[in-house]
């Protein structure tokens, strides 16, 4: 399954790495592609292992807002 999250507050490469790492650290997330310029994160995941809420919370724990 694929989804796109809109993440607010990312300003640099470290932000990009934090969001990517937080998402890819979740069981069931296969890949997270972060576009720093647009604030969009394309996530490929297994919906039987991880939910959108899990992903949202993982990003928010890094200090970013998910729209």
N, C-alpha and C positions, 0 to 999 in steps of 0.2 A: 504494500500500500504506500501511497505517497501523499504528502501534505506540504503546505507552505505556511510557515509561521512568520508573522511580522514582528520583529524584535526592535524595540526602541532603546536608544542609549548606547549603541555600539559606535565607537569613534576611532578605533585603532586595531592593529593586528592582534594585540593581546586580547581585546574584546572578542574578536573573531575566533581566536583559539579557545577562549573560555567557553563560548557558546557551543562551538563544535565539540569540544571535549566533554562538556556536560551532557550533550545529547547522545554522543556516540558511547558514552559510559553506561547508558541505560540498556538493560537486556532487551533485545528485540529491535533496537535501532541499528540498521545496517550501514547507513550513510547519512551525513548531514553536510550540505553545501551551503556555506554562509557567504552572502553577497553583502559586503560591508557598505557599499555605495547605496543600495536600495533598502537595506535592513531586512531583507527577506532571507529566510532559511528554508531550503528545500530538504525535506526529511523523507528517507525511505525506511519503512519499518514494518514489523510483523504485528498486525493488530491483535493477535492472540496473546502477545507478550507485553505490550506497552500501549498506554492510552495517550490521547492528546493532553489530558490533565497531567499525566506523569511528565510529559515533555515540557509543558508550560511551567510546571513547578521546578523542574531541573534548571531551566533558563532563569527563572525568577530568583532561585537560590544564588545565582551568580551575580545578581544585582541589576538585572535588566527587566524591562517591562515587555510583556507579550500582548499584542493587540488582538 
